[in-house]
């Protein structure tokens, strides 16, 4: 029996083989609530659209979804209020959830097929040997609806107090684009109306920060049909933000002992055979026909190239560690349905690095990488959480090496005093990894930095160094990124700042706003002085009102608006408005230039000592 303690009222008792008590805010308690609500939603959809056939309806982070095959109707957001009303009726009926074991799979399959529930039948066939269960929703012992499901669920629908249907989308059955396109409804549920309201406010704020929406407002990037989905065109404004970040990246890597390299975008299939990518990553790779043969690959990773650079000369233990870094653009065959702005693309630039070291050096190297990540994220006002991912089922190499690698990563984290969550069986096929999940201004997490320890690929490429005793040994290899991909990191950064980049990243730092034509000449003088000081400034000398120009500058999220009228010219000064603060007073031109110059120092010059 699972007991859930709701905020008000008696404990909710859940039929289960487990025996435990959960607080209503626990993730498992929310999953039970949301999965039960998903069944209510599915029943409501089939009441309103009798020809609808259900597919799957799992819980996901912060909510749930259900997929439907509805031949005669295309769902839209206009349908959601009607479905919500039908759900409220079902909840008011206080239907019971009843768990039944499926003892006769053939009989249940026949029932599903007779009702046209082909997706439920397919799933039941797949799981027929695993003691499948059916959840029935009934009222007064009359069966009203059922689904093949593992549970657990609430005892009655009356416990569902707060839910909201959020959006509709298309989704291929089982995520395979070769299968039929189904219709998906995304939704969420909470134990209290207050929690639901807080979450909906969060979604509203997240929508305002959506980097795709901000891109239209701030002219950041575009993805064109003529180029292809998942392939990004960086417009000047966002290209400048990227340039500033890359300048920081290069300076810091050289300071921290890395050599920067560059490698090709394609390589023979033979290289990826050696690395193991053709065996373990084939479905994500693009193959190229060169001279009539499918014998080249558009690179999905940078690491094999760095290993060949290492292999081009001989090293002694005295030379190690060797640290190579590259802003390398890679290409991966992502399904079109998973693509999302800058966050999920097919071509992206990794701030990749590989460290070749001895077995007694790698823990110290991991310490240095953790410090690098920490120093970098402080600059962008980002905190992070840490996950340690261990050996997956489809791994390469010896178990003993995997055990050594996992123990080394754990040791490094524990020596640094960093709390981490264990993510079992989610490592890369060649080694375990540490993932850093960035937390943005509204509490969302984004995948960024990764540290992967690898005893396997150096052996596959036969990498060696001469040890103290003269023997040849394989180096330990550390795969490492700080930002992850430039696309995803800059997208996350755009949402973190809501498009209002700090002065050192802002494409335009200040805009001069002359009130009338007679003030334009002085604006040009100030413009030239500011450009000489390497400030990024524009002049808005259009024949529009001052208030109109200010509103437009605010919409563009320009940090400083500098108004020029008769009084400002007489005082050789500017009336300053600061983004987010409004008017802050009149400041002499030279003093203001000094203030802006100091505030716009490159990030690496402003790091804490």
C-alpha positions in Angstrom: 0.0 0.0 0.0 1.3 3.5 -0.9 -0.1 6.3 1.2 0.1 9.9 -0.1 -0.4 12.7 2.3 -2.2 15.5 0.5 -2.0 19.1 1.8 -5.6 18.9 3.1 -7.7 15.9 4.1 -7.0 12.2 4.8 -4.2 10.2 3.2 -4.9 8.7 -0.2 -4.3 5.0 -0.2 -2.9 3.5 -3.5 -3.1 -0.2 -4.3 0.5 -1.4 -4.6 2.8 -4.2 -3.7 5.1 -1.5 -2.2 4.6 -0.2 1.4 5.5 3.4 1.8 4.2 6.9 2.6 4.8 9.8 0.2 4.4 13.6 0.6 2.2 15.1 -2.2 5.1 17.1 -3.6 7.2 13.9 -4.1 7.9 13.1 -7.7 6.4 9.6 -7.4 3.2 11.0 -5.8 2.8 13.5 -8.7 3.4 10.8 -11.2 0.6 8.7 -9.8 -1.8 11.7 -9.8 -0.8 12.7 -13.4 -1.0 9.2 -14.8 -4.4 8.8 -13.3 -5.4 12.2 -14.8 -4.1 11.1 -18.2 -6.6 8.2 -18.2 -9.4 10.6 -17.3 -8.3 12.8 -20.3 -8.2 9.8 -22.6 -11.7 8.7 -21.6 -12.9 12.2 -22.1 -11.5 12.4 -25.6 -13.1 9.0 -26.5 -16.4 10.3 -25.2 -16.2 13.4 -27.4 -14.7 11.6 -30.4 -16.0 8.0 -30.4 -13.7 7.0 -33.3 -10.6 8.0 -31.3 -8.1 5.2 -30.6 -5.6 5.6 -27.8 -1.9 4.9 -28.0 0.4 5.7 -25.0 -0.1 8.2 -22.2 3.0 8.5 -20.0 4.0 11.0 -17.4 6.8 13.4 -18.3 8.7 16.1 -16.5 6.0 18.5 -15.1 3.1 16.8 -16.7 1.9 14.0 -19.0 0.6 13.5 -22.6 -1.6 11.0 -24.5 -1.4 10.1 -28.2 -4.6 9.5 -30.2 -5.6 8.3 -33.6 -8.7 10.3 -34.5 -9.7 9.7 -38.2 -12.3 12.3 -38.6 -11.0 15.2 -36.5 -7.8 17.2 -36.2 -7.3 18.3 -32.6 -6.5 22.0 -31.9 -6.2 24.2 -28.8 -9.9 25.1 -29.3 -10.8 21.6 -28.4 -9.0 21.6 -25.1 -11.7 23.5 -23.0 -14.3 21.0 -24.2 -12.1 18.1 -23.2 -11.5 19.7 -19.8 -15.2 20.1 -19.2 -15.7 16.4 -20.0 -12.9 15.5 -17.7 -14.6 17.4 -14.9 -17.8 15.4 -15.4 -15.8 12.1 -15.1 -14.1 13.4 -12.0 -17.5 14.4 -10.5 -18.7 10.8 -11.3 -16.0 9.6 -8.9 -15.1 6.7 -11.1 -13.0 4.0 -9.5 -9.6 2.7 -10.8 -9.4 -1.1 -10.6 -6.3 -3.1 -11.4 -6.8 -6.5 -13.2 -4.2 -9.0 -14.2 -4.6 -10.1 -17.8 -4.6 -13.9 -17.5 -5.9 -14.6 -21.0 -3.8 -12.4 -23.3 -5.4 -13.9 -26.5 -8.9 -13.0 -25.2 -7.9 -9.5 -24.3 -6.2 -9.0 -27.7 -9.4 -10.0 -29.4 -11.4 -7.5 -27.3 -8.9 -4.7 -28.2 -9.0 -5.5 -31.9 -12.7 -5.8 -32.0 -12.9 -2.2 -30.6 -10.3 -1.0 -33.1 -7.7 -0.4 -30.3 -4.8 -1.5 -32.5 -2.2 0.4 -30.5 -3.2 -1.2 -27.2 -3.1 -4.6 -28.9 0.4 -4.0 -30.3 1.7 -3.0 -26.8 0.0 -6.0 -25.2 1.6 -8.4 -27.7 5.0 -6.9 -26.8 4.6 -7.2 -23.1 2.5 -10.4 -23.0 5.1 -12.3 -21.1 5.6 -9.7 -18.4 2.4 -10.3 -16.3 0.5 -7.5 -18.0 -2.3 -5.6 -16.2 -5.4 -3.7 -17.3 -6.7 -0.7 -15.4 -10.5 -0.4 -15.5 -12.4 2.8 -14.7 -15.9 2.0 -13.5 -18.9 3.5 -11.6 -21.4 1.4 -9.6 -19.6 -1.7 -10.8 -20.2 -0.7 -14.4 -17.1 -0.7 -16.5 -16.8 2.6 -18.4 -13.2 2.6 -19.8 -10.0 0.7 -19.7 -6.4 0.7 -20.8 -3.5 -1.7 -20.8 -1.2 -0.1 -18.2 1.2 -1.0 -15.4 -0.1 1.5 -12.8 -0.4 2.4 -10.0 -3.3 4.8 -10.0 -5.5 6.7 -7.6 -8.4 4.8 -6.0 -11.0 7.2 -7.3 -11.2 10.2 -9.7 -12.4 12.5 -6.9 -8.8 13.0 -5.7 -8.0 14.9 -8.9 -8.3 18.6 -7.9 -6.2 20.7 -10.3 -5.3 20.0 -13.9 -4.8 21.9 -17.2 -4.6 20.8 -20.8 -1.8 22.8 -22.4 -1.3 22.1 -26.1 -1.6 19.8 -29.0 1.0 18.4 -31.3 1.7 15.7 -33.9 3.7 12.6 -32.9 4.6 9.5 -34.9 3.6 6.2 -33.3 6.6 5.1 -31.2 8.6 8.2 -32.4 9.3 6.5 -35.8 8.7 8.8 -38.8 7.9 5.7 -40.9 4.8 5.1 -38.7 1.5 6.8 -38.7 1.3 10.4 -37.4 -0.9 10.6 -34.2 -2.3 13.5 -32.3 -0.9 14.4 -28.9 -2.3 16.4 -26.1 0.1 17.7 -23.5 -1.3 18.5 -20.0 -0.4 18.7 -16.3 -1.9 18.1 -12.9 -1.1 19.0 -9.3 -2.5 18.1 -5.9 -3.5 21.8 -5.3 -4.9 24.6 -7.3 -2.2 26.9 -5.9 0.6 24.6 -7.2 -1.1 24.5 -10.6 -1.4 28.3 -10.7 2.3 28.7 -9.8 3.2 26.3 -12.6 1.0 28.1 -15.2 2.7 31.4 -14.2 6.0 29.7 -14.7 5.0 28.5 -18.2 3.9 32.0 -19.0 7.3 33.4 -18.0 9.0 30.6 -19.9 7.0 31.5 -23.1 8.1 35.1 -22.8 11.7 33.9 -22.6 11.5 31.4 -25.5 14.5 32.0 -27.6 12.6 31.3 -30.8 10.1 34.0 -29.9 12.9 36.4 -28.9 14.7 35.7 -32.1 11.9 37.3 -34.1 11.9 40.3 -31.8 15.7 40.8 -31.6 16.7 39.4 -35.0 18.9 36.6 -33.6 18.8 33.5 -36.0 16.7 31.7 -38.6 16.2 28.2 -39.9 15.2 28.2 -43.6 13.6 25.5 -45.7 16.1 26.1 -48.4 18.9 25.1 -46.0 17.1 22.4 -44.1 15.6 21.7 -40.7 18.0 21.8 -37.7 20.6 23.9 -39.6 21.0 27.4 -38.1 21.7 30.7 -39.8 23.2 33.0 -37.1 22.2 36.6 -37.8 24.6 39.5 -36.9 23.2 40.1 -33.4 23.5 36.6 -32.1 26.7 36.0 -34.1 28.2 38.8 -32.0 27.1 37.1 -28.8 28.7 33.9 -30.0 31.9 35.7 -31.0 32.2 37.2 -27.4 31.8 33.8 -25.9 34.2 32.2 -28.3 36.8 34.9 -27.6 36.5 34.1 -23.9 36.8 30.4 -24.6 40.0 30.7 -26.6 41.6 33.0 -24.0 40.7 30.8 -21.1 41.9 27.6 -22.9 45.3 29.0 -23.7 45.6 30.3 -20.1 44.7 26.8 -18.7 47.2 24.9 -20.8 45.2 23.7 -23.9 46.4 23.6 -27.5 43.7 24.7 -29.9 43.4 22.5 -33.1 41.1 22.3 -36.1 39.9 19.2 -37.9 37.9 18.3 -41.1 34.2 18.1 -41.4 34.3 14.7 -43.1 36.4 11.6 -42.8 36.5 8.1 -44.3 34.2 5.5 -42.8 37.3 3.6 -41.8 37.9 6.1 -39.0 34.5 5.6 -37.6 34.9 1.8 -37.8 38.0 2.1 -35.6 36.3 4.4 -33.1 33.2 2.2 -32.9 30.7 4.8 -34.1 29.6 2.8 -37.1 28.7 0.0 -34.7 27.1 2.0 -31.9 26.1 5.4 -33.5 25.3 4.5 -37.1 21.7 5.7 -37.1 22.8 9.2 -36.1 25.4 9.6 -38.9 25.3 11.1 -42.3 27.1 9.1 -45.0 28.5 10.8 -48.1 29.1 9.3 -51.6 32.5 10.2 -52.8 33.6 9.0 -56.2 30.6 6.7 -56.4 31.1 5.0 -53.0 29.4 5.5 -49.6 32.8 5.7 -47.9 32.8 9.1 -46.1 31.0 10.3 -43.0 30.0 13.8 -42.0 31.6 13.9 -38.6 29.3 13.3 -35.6 32.2 13.7 -33.1 35.6 15.4 -33.0 37.4 12.9 -30.8 38.8 10.5 -33.4 40.6 13.3 -35.1 42.2 14.4 -31.8 43.4 10.9 -31.2 45.1 10.9 -34.6 46.8 14.2 -33.8 48.1 12.6 -30.6 49.2 9.6 -32.5 51.2 11.7 -35.0 54.2 11.9 -32.5 55.7 10.1 -29.6 55.1 11.1 -26.0 56.8 10.4 -22.7 55.1 10.4 -19.3 56.9 13.7 -18.9 54.9 15.3 -21.7 51.5 14.4 -20.2 48.9 15.6 -19.8 48.3 16.7 -23.4 45.2 19.0 -23.7 43.6 19.6 -27.1 40.6 21.8 -27.7 38.5 22.7 -30.7 35.4 24.6 -31.6 34.4 21.7 -33.9 31.2 21.7 -35.9 29.5 18.2 -36.0 26.4 16.8 -37.7 23.9 14.3 -36.3 20.8 12.8 -37.8 18.2 13.9 -35.4 14.5 13.1 -36.2 12.6 16.1 -37.5 10.0 15.8 -34.7 12.7 16.3 -32.0 14.2 19.5 -33.5 13.7 22.7 -31.4 15.2 26.1 -32.3 18.8 26.2 -31.1 18.2 23.6 -28.4 18.0 20.5 -30.7 19.6 20.8 -34.1 21.4 18.7 -36.7 24.5 20.8 -37.2 26.2 22.3 -34.1 29.5 23.5 -32.8 30.9 21.7 -29.7 33.5 23.4 -27.6 35.3 20.1 -27.5 38.5 19.1 -25.7 40.4 15.9 -25.1 43.0 15.4 -22.4 45.5 12.5 -22.6 47.0 11.7 -19.3 48.5 9.0 -17.1 46.2 7.0 -14.7 47.6 8.9 -11.7 46.8 12.3 -13.3 43.2 12.0 -14.4 41.5 12.8 -11.0 43.6 16.0 -10.8 42.6 16.9 -14.4 38.9 16.4 -13.5 39.3 18.8 -10.6 40.7 21.4 -13.0 37.8 20.9 -15.4 35.3 21.2 -12.6 37.0 24.5 -11.6 36.8 25.6 -15.2 33.1 24.9 -15.4 32.5 26.7 -12.1 34.5 29.8 -13.1 32.7 30.0 -16.4 29.2 29.6 -15.2 29.7 32.3 -12.5 30.4 34.8 -15.3 27.0 34.1 -16.8 25.3 34.0 -13.4 24.3 30.4 -13.8 24.3 27.7 -11.1 24.4 24.0 -11.9 23.5 20.5 -10.7 25.6 17.5 -11.3 24.8 13.9 -12.5 27.1 10.9 -12.7 26.1 8.5 -15.5 27.4 4.9 -15.3 28.0 2.0 -17.7 25.2 1.5 -20.3 24.1 -1.9 -21.6 25.7 -1.4 -25.0 29.2 -0.5 -23.9 32.6 -1.2 -25.3 35.8 -2.2 -23.5 36.5 -4.2 -20.3 34.3 -4.0 -17.3 37.4 -3.6 -15.1 38.3 -0.4 -17.0 34.7 0.9 -16.6 34.9 0.2 -12.9 38.1 2.2 -12.6 36.7 5.1 -14.6 33.5 5.3 -12.6 35.5 5.1 -9.3 37.7 7.9 -10.6 34.8 10.2 -11.4 33.2 9.6 -8.1 36.5 10.2 -6.3 36.9 13.6 -8.1 33.4 14.8 -7.2 33.7 13.7 -3.6 37.1 15.3 -3.2 35.6 18.6 -4.5 32.7 18.2 -2.1 30.2 18.3 -4.9 26.8 16.7 -4.4 25.7 14.6 -7.4 22.8 12.4 -8.6 23.6 8.9 -9.8 22.2 8.3 -13.3 22.6 4.5 -13.7 23.3 3.0 -17.1 23.3 6.4 -19.0 27.0 6.8 -19.8 28.4 7.0 -23.4 29.2 3.7 -25.0 32.9 4.3 -24.5 32.9 5.7 -20.9 31.1 7.0 -17.8 30.4 10.7 -17.6 29.7 13.7 -15.3 27.0 16.0 -16.6 26.4 19.6 -15.4 22.8 20.8 -15.6 22.6 24.5 -15.7 19.9 26.3 -13.7 18.6 29.4 -15.4 16.9 32.5 -14.0 13.5 30.8 -13.6 14.8 27.5 -12.3 14.9 25.3 -15.5 17.8 23.0 -16.2 19.8 22.8 -19.4 22.4 20.3 -20.4 25.8 21.9 -20.8 29.2 20.8 -19.6 30.2 17.1 -19.7 33.2 15.2 -18.5 33.6 11.6 -19.9 36.4 9.3 -18.8 37.6 6.8 -21.5 40.0 3.9 -21.1 38.6 2.3 -24.3 39.1 4.6 -27.3 42.9 5.0 -26.7 43.2 1.2 -26.9 41.1 1.1 -30.1 43.5 3.7 -31.7 46.5 2.0 -30.1 47.6 5.3 -28.4 50.8 5.0 -26.3 53.2 6.9 -24.2 56.6 5.8 -22.7 56.3 5.3 -19.0 59.0 5.8 -16.3 60.2 2.2 -16.7 60.5 2.5 -20.5 57.4 0.5 -21.2 54.7 1.6 -23.6 51.3 2.4 -21.9 47.9 3.5 -23.1 47.0 7.0 -21.8 43.7 7.7 -20.1 41.5 10.0 -22.2 39.1 12.6 -20.9 36.4 13.9 -23.3 35.2 17.3 -22.1 33.0 20.2 -23.1 32.3 23.4 -21.1 29.3 24.9 -23.0 28.2 21.6 -24.6 27.2 23.0 -28.0 27.3 26.7 -28.9 23.8 26.5 -30.2 22.2 25.0 -27.1 24.2 27.2 -24.7 23.5 30.4 -26.5 19.8 29.5 -26.7 19.8 28.8 -23.0 21.6 32.0 -22.3 19.1 34.0 -24.4 16.3 32.6 -22.2 18.2 33.0 -19.0 18.6 36.7 -19.7 15.2 36.9 -21.5 17.1 38.5 -24.4 18.5 41.3 -22.2 22.2 40.4 -22.5 24.6 42.1 -20.1 26.7 44.9 -21.5 29.7 42.8 -22.5 27.5 40.5 -24.6 25.0 43.0 -25.9 25.3 43.5 -29.7 24.3 47.2 -29.3 25.3 48.6 -26.0 23.8 52.1 -26.3 21.6 54.1 -28.7 21.8 57.9 -29.1 18.4 59.5 -29.4 18.5 63.2 -30.6 15.2 64.9 -29.9 15.1 67.1 -32.9 17.1 67.6 -36.1 19.3 70.3 -34.6 20.6 67.8 -32.0 21.8 65.3 -34.7 25.2 67.0 -35.1 26.1 66.6 -31.5 24.8 63.0 -31.5 27.3 62.3 -34.4 30.1 63.8 -32.3 29.2 61.6 -29.3 28.8 58.6 -31.6 32.4 59.0 -32.9 33.8 59.4 -29.4 32.1 56.3 -28.2 33.2 54.3 -31.3 36.8 55.4 -30.6 36.4 53.9 -27.1 35.3 50.6 -28.7 31.7 50.9 -27.5 29.0 49.4 -29.7 26.6 52.4 -30.3 23.9 53.4 -32.8 22.2 56.7 -33.5 18.5 56.9 -34.1 18.1 60.1 -36.1 14.7 59.3 -37.7 11.9 61.8 -37.7 10.0 60.0 -35.0 9.0 61.2 -31.5 11.5 60.7 -28.7 9.0 58.4 -26.8 8.6 56.3 -29.9 12.4 55.8 -30.3 12.7 55.0 -26.6 9.9 52.4 -26.8 11.6 50.8 -29.8 15.0 50.7 -28.1 13.3 49.1 -25.0 11.7 46.5 -27.3 15.2 45.7 -28.7 16.5 45.4 -25.1 19.3 47.9 -25.7 21.1 48.4 -22.3 21.4 52.2 -22.5 19.3 54.9 -24.2 21.1 58.3 -24.4 18.8 61.2 -25.1 20.2 64.5 -26.5 18.4 67.9 -26.3 19.4 71.5 -25.9 20.3 71.2 -22.2 22.5 68.1 -22.9 24.4 69.9 -25.7 24.9 72.9 -23.5 26.3 70.7 -20.7 28.3 68.4 -23.0 26.3 65.6 -21.3 23.6 63.0 -22.0 20.3 62.1 -20.4 20.7 58.5 -19.6 18.0 55.8 -19.4 19.1 52.3 -18.3 17.3 49.2 -19.4 15.0 47.9 -16.6 15.6 51.1 -14.5 14.3 54.0 -16.5 15.9 57.5 -16.3 19.0 57.6 -14.1 20.0 61.2 -14.6 22.2 63.4 -16.8 25.9 62.3 -17.0 28.8 64.2 -18.6 29.9 62.6 -21.9 33.5 61.6 -20.8 32.3 60.2 -17.5 29.6 58.1 -19.2 32.2 56.8 -21.7 34.4 55.7 -18.8 31.4 54.0 -17.0 30.4 52.1 -20.1 33.9 51.1 -20.9 34.5 49.6 -17.5 31.1 47.8 -17.5 31.7 46.3 -20.9 35.1 44.7 -20.2 35.4 41.2 -21.6 34.2 38.5 -19.2 37.7 37.0 -18.6 38.9 40.4 -17.3 36.1 40.5 -14.8 36.5 37.1 -13.2 36.8 36.8 -9.5 40.4 36.3 -8.3 
